[in-house]
Amino acid sequence: MAHCVVPEADAILDREFPVLDKGFIRLVDYLGGDERVVQAARVSYGAGTKSYREDAGLIDYLLRHQHTSPFEQVTLTFHVKLPIFVARQWVRHRTARLNEISGRYSVMKDDFYVPAPEDVALQSDDNKQGRSADALEPAAAEKIRAALTGGQRQSYGDYTALIDQGIARELARINLPLSLYTEWYWQIDLHNLFHFLALRLDEHAQKEIRLYAEVLLDITKKVAPWCCESFERHTLGGVSFSEDEFIELKNRLNGSAESSVLKGKALERFEEKIKSGKQK
Ligand SMILES: Cc1cc2nc3c(=O)[nH]c(=O)nc-3n(C[C@H](O)[C@H](O)[C@H](O)COP(=O)(O)OP(=O)(O)OC[C@H]3O[C@@H](n4cnc5c(N)ncnc54)[C@H](O)[C@@H]3O)c2cc1C
């Protein structure tokens, strides 16, 4: 068995999936899919092809037991257009290969991200890293959007004025804001893509990068649907407990209503985790 062809993935190659107001993700290429994970895993025991059900079961077993190396045999290459502030977060994931448009070589396009009115919110009261869940009133949100757009116009105007004066592109660009869009090719294997997705689909991640992560997962489902199903079940849908939380959980299962281990904030986080089924 050699080259893996996944017709569902072939059908979306090169198609732009929009993200935010002007961004997109495009699947440029893929290497392998569910079948490759199975082939790679079976090399361990030299076993031949099994039924579809057994293959899906094997993938589920591998993912559940963090037998991760077969997932590294699948590679995906994406073309992404994203605001620089999202790129700053994205690039922290070091287990990928990327090539970005050069602002030294090319004149940057007049493309800036402006949040939709419903995404304009005040600083959150209880989350130092995030925004309030409530959007501003529409008129107030429009004012903020106008202020952001005004700053972008000013800065792009200054940029083009410097370019027109013959100033080097590598210098002319240095005052451009984080809302400017950039583009890159990003290649990553499936194991590390799942790690990226687990972190960036989480509610603690900034909404803008979360939206990119959602599209990445949708595209990846075309390439490796069984792997994604197991990832959703065991990683995204799973909840982990600290030792204290686990003792608390066992006590409650044994009928103890009063908290014996957790106090204060730790108890609140535990209750919230149990209620929402999400990490807190
Ligand atoms: C919600 C959220 C908030 C964040 N806030 C901040 C912040 O305020 N400030 C900030 O600086 N960052 C922040 N980050 C970035 C975060 O600290 C990680 O850098 C980022 O999520 C990448 O994770 P990673 O290192 O596991 O991924 P990858 O770089 O893809 O690495 C995957 C795994 O490979 C191993 N690895 C890779 N490279 C090395 C290496 N050189 N040495 C040792 N092991 C390695 C590690 O085990 C790592 O977990 C935030 C991330 C999230 C999701």
The ligand as an ORCA input file, in Angstrom:
! r2SCAN-3c Opt
* xyz 0 1
  C      -4.754     30.684     25.935
  C      -3.284     30.886     25.744
  C      -2.658     31.970     26.350
  C      -1.278     32.171     26.175
  N      -0.682     33.259     26.760
  C       0.645     33.478     26.559
  C       1.294     34.621     27.129
  O       0.688     35.426     27.825
  N       2.607     34.808     26.873
  C       3.336     33.918     26.117
  O       4.539     34.135     25.916
  N       2.756     32.823     25.575
  C       1.433     32.585     25.761
  N       0.844     31.492     25.191
  C       1.666     30.597     24.356
  C       1.999     29.281     25.094
  O       2.799     29.547     26.242
  C       2.763     28.320     24.149
  O       3.971     28.927     23.741
  C       1.965     27.998     22.916
  O       0.660     27.623     23.262
  C       2.646     26.857     22.154
  O       2.515     25.688     22.902
  P       3.596     24.523     22.845
  O       4.943     25.040     23.221
  O       3.069     23.380     23.639
  O       3.532     24.156     21.284
  P       4.696     23.748     20.283
  O       5.696     24.841     20.150
  O       4.024     23.276     19.020
  O       5.394     22.545     20.955
  C       4.719     21.294     21.135
  C       5.431     20.542     22.232
  O       6.754     20.241     21.781
  C       7.691     20.419     22.833
  N       8.655     21.460     22.429
  C       8.627     22.191     21.277
  N       9.684     23.002     21.208
  C      10.399     22.791     22.334
  C      11.608     23.337     22.858
  N      12.323     24.243     22.196
  N      12.026     22.897     24.049
  C      11.345     21.972     24.741
  N      10.199     21.405     24.310
  C       9.728     21.813     23.115
  C       6.883     20.790     24.068
  O       6.583     19.615     24.761
  C       5.616     21.355     23.508
  O       4.488     21.242     24.367
  C      -0.511     31.256     25.369
  C      -1.162     30.157     24.786
  C      -2.519     29.970     24.965
  C      -3.176     28.773     24.297
*
